[in-house]
Amino acid sequence: MGCSSSTAKAEGRKEKIRRPKSWKHPQPISRAELTQMREEFWDTAPHYGGKKEIWDALRAAAEEEDLSLAQTIIESAGVIVHNNDLTICYDEKGSKYELPKYVLRDPSNLIRTK
């Protein structure tokens, strides 16, 4: 039942993507630590399934500041967005792609250096 409704949603009106809601890391984290976490995720994500091209498109969209350009990247790659914050997406063959919030948005307790 859930798959058909998400497919209908994806084939119906296009939902605009958005950044995930604010989130907080368990402890304050530096920009370098966050960057390392993101790099580790993107380096290992394709090994858990799905197509490399889709992972590349998701990364490009996640790292894009301009949401309208990120939307274009997602649509051009044929990504089916289940959650409009990009935390859950599918490709046209039904492979699931889950993105953690830390690759999509900085945490509220990011240590800001001057």
Secondary structure, DSSP 8 states (H G I E B T S, - for coil): -HHHHHHHHHHSS------------SS-EEHHHHHHHHHHHHHHGGGGSS-HHHHHHHHHHHH-S-HHHHHHHHHHHT-EESSTTSSEEE-TT--EEE--HHHHS--TTEE---
